[in-house]
Amino acid sequence: MSEDKLIDVKSWFEYFPNELIIDKYTANQIMSLEKIKDVYNSLTYGRICIDNLFLENPGYLIDEDMSKSGRSVIKSTIMNNCLSYYNYCIDYSWQVLWLYYNTVDKSYFNSMDKYIEFMEKCNLKKLKKLLINKDEKQLCKHIEAFFNNNNKVKTIRKKYNTIKHRGFYHIEGLGENYKESIISIDGKRLPLLHREEIDLNKLKEELIEFDNLFVKYFEVIIDKVVPSEIKDGSCREMTLEDVIARRNDLLKLVENEKLNSKK
């Protein structure tokens, strides 16, 4: 198991928003907290994949009678998932800040179309511009340094992009991967198109290093977006007045839906 090498992130679970606090903060605060959940889930799935990648017989994944090539197919699938989940974490971390530093109203809670349209505008270039406009130059440098100036992160990103744009890696057990023709003349062989090979043991260590680097990087973002009272557990929960206000919001929503259905 790899847990002993990884930084504990269970505390992130406590930052997920719930209905008892949703009226205490602005829409952008609540939406950024909700996006932390995506980061947490993606990181956790990545960690599960690291462990399953090296199980000789991961139970429900591999049947006892499965062939060696069949086991390699499963391992290749897990590896691809692992690289994907860890790279999703990077994009989701940008979205946390995109949501937090943009001004949005609570109508986004009730409109998936508006939310999706808004999130599709998020990319690193636009986020950097937003952070600079919000006088968050240090935070901008922080995310840029993690993504562009860190060789470990570049390595994992490159492997992910190889799968995304060029095709799958070859791992041991997935058939032959000839790099040269079988026939030779005077010791000369023709080069053949082949798949790039990957060492799973080396990849595991790289993923663990990436995981810990990401956690340290994301903790800085958490410190920016998570209110202190949520961190220390002192956040005031909903009062009767809050419940009444929520009921009134629901009544307005129902009335608007009725009016729209009549048009």
C-alpha positions, -999 to +999 in steps of 0.1 A: +000+000+000+012+036-007-007+054+021+024+055+043+042+076+016+013+100+010+002+132+029-032+127+047-059+148+031-089+137+052-093+173+065-104+184+030-136+164+035-146+188+062-146+218+038-174+205+015-204+228+017-237+216+030-272+232+033-266+243+069-240+268+059-249+276+023-265+309+032-236+321+053-213+328+023-213+343-011-221+322-042-185+322-054-173+310-019-198+281-018-191+271-054-153+271-048-158+249-017-179+225-038-151+223-064-127+212-036-148+181-035-139+173-071-102+178-063-105+155-033-124+128-052-099+129-082-069+127-059-085+098-039-093+079-071-057+084-083-044+069-050-067+039-053-053+033-088-017+035-075-025+007-051-045-015-075-017-011-101+006-034-082-018-060-067-010-094-081-046-104-080-068-074-072-099-095-065-129-080-083-106-066-110-088-097-120-101-133-121-078-160-108-078-177-142-071-146-162-042-148-186-010-128-182-020-106-211-055-101-196-038-089-163-016-066-184-047-051-200-062-044-165-030-029-153-028-007-184-064+005-178-056+013-142-024+032-152-043+053-178-070+061-152-043+070-126-026+095-149-060+110-158-072+114-123-040+131-112-041+155-141-078+163-135-066+175-100-045+203-117-074+215-138-099+213-109-075+234-087-077+261-113-115+259-112-115+264-074-098+297-079-118+306-110-150+302-090-137+320-059-124+351-075-152+356-100-183+374-089-214+352-095-248+352-080-268+324-064-289+319-095-260+297-106-270+272-079-303+266-098-290+266-134-267+239-146-266+256-180-253+289-166-228+270-144-215+249-173-212+279-196-193+298-169-169+269-162-161+263-198-144+298-198-118+286-173-083+280-184-048+289-170-044+320-192-077+335-181-072+325-145-038+342-143-053+374-158-082+372-132-058+368-103-036+397-114-067+419-117-076+408-081-041+418-069-032+382-062+001+382-080+018+358-055-010+333-059-007+336-096+030+329-094+022+299-071+000+281-096+022+290-125+053+277-107+036+244-099+025+239-134+053+253-155+084+252-134+082+218-117+099+189-135+079+163-116+046+179-126+058+183-162+067+146-163+032+134-152+015+160-174+036+148-204+027+112-198-010+121-196-008+142-228+010+113-246-021+091-240-045+119-248-029+129-281-006+101-293-020+068-280-015+043-253+018+032-237+031-003-240+037-022-208+052-057-203+027-084-212+007-064-238+020-085-267+050-076-288+063-041-294+088-045-322+110-015-328+128-030-358+120-054-385+126-091-379+144-095-412+179-080-414+204-076-443+241-072-434+230-066-398+207-037-408+171-037-398+143-013-408+129+008-379+092+002-372+065+023-357+060+012-321+045+023-289+064+042-262+071+018-233+066+027-197+081+012-165+053+008-140+076+007-110+092+040-120+058+055-127+045+046-093+073+065-076+067+095-099+030+095-091+036+094-054+060+123-057+035+142-078+007+134-052+026+149-023+037+179-044+001+185-054-012+183-018+013+209-007+004+231-036-033+228-031-031+235+006-020+270-003-052+274-024-073+260+004-059+286+028-071+312+004-106+300-003-118+282+029-131+305+056-113+301+089-145+292+108-151+263+085-115+251+091-118+253+129-154+239+130-169+271+145-191+279+116-226+290+127-253+267+113-287+278+099-311+297+122-349+298+119-345+330+099-323+312+075-348+284+071-376+309+064-354+327+038-346+294+021-383+285+020-390+319+004-363+313-022-379+279-030-414+295-033-400+321-058-384+293-078-417+274-080-436+305-090-411+313-118-413+277-131-451+280-132-449+313-151-424+299-176-445+268-182-475+290-192-455+309-218 
